[in-house]
Amino acid sequence: MPEKMEDFSEMTGFPGPVMEPVQPLGGDGRPLSLAWISDELLARTQKVWSRAYGRPVSEEEAVEILRNVKQLAEVLLEAKRGGGKR
């Protein structure tokens, strides 16, 4: 048994601390996978969809909306190119 509780190097059978997955962040604090979402696009999305929903749309909701629209556009482009299943 180690002399100090801080010295875990000699202990065995204990898993390391559980940590949240790390995502690389861009300059604005968003994951790099969302770097295509500018502050202006995000604000406009919130404004448009807040009006459509009749309530304020959060930043998280706006990001989800933009991701869904991007995914739909990618599917439609792939289908147009003939890559979709028939």
Contacts in CASP RR format, 6 or more apart in sequence:
PFRMAT RR
TARGET T0000
AUTHOR 0000-0000-0000
METHOD contacts of the structure
MODEL  1
MPEKMEDFSEMTGFPGPVMEPVQPLGGDGRPLSLAWISDELLARTQKVWS
RAYGRPVSEEEAVEILRNVKQLAEVLLEAKRGGGKR
1 10 0 8 1.000
1 11 0 8 1.000
2 8 0 8 1.000
2 9 0 8 1.000
2 10 0 8 1.000
2 11 0 8 1.000
8 14 0 8 1.000
23 31 0 8 1.000
23 32 0 8 1.000
23 33 0 8 1.000
24 31 0 8 1.000
24 32 0 8 1.000
25 31 0 8 1.000
25 32 0 8 1.000
26 32 0 8 1.000
26 35 0 8 1.000
28 39 0 8 1.000
30 37 0 8 1.000
30 63 0 8 1.000
34 63 0 8 1.000
34 67 0 8 1.000
36 70 0 8 1.000
37 63 0 8 1.000
37 66 0 8 1.000
41 66 0 8 1.000
42 59 0 8 1.000
42 62 0 8 1.000
42 63 0 8 1.000
42 66 0 8 1.000
45 57 0 8 1.000
45 62 0 8 1.000
45 65 0 8 1.000
45 66 0 8 1.000
46 56 0 8 1.000
46 57 0 8 1.000
46 58 0 8 1.000
46 59 0 8 1.000
46 61 0 8 1.000
46 62 0 8 1.000
49 57 0 8 1.000
49 61 0 8 1.000
49 62 0 8 1.000
49 65 0 8 1.000
50 56 0 8 1.000
50 57 0 8 1.000
57 65 0 8 1.000
78 84 0 8 1.000
END
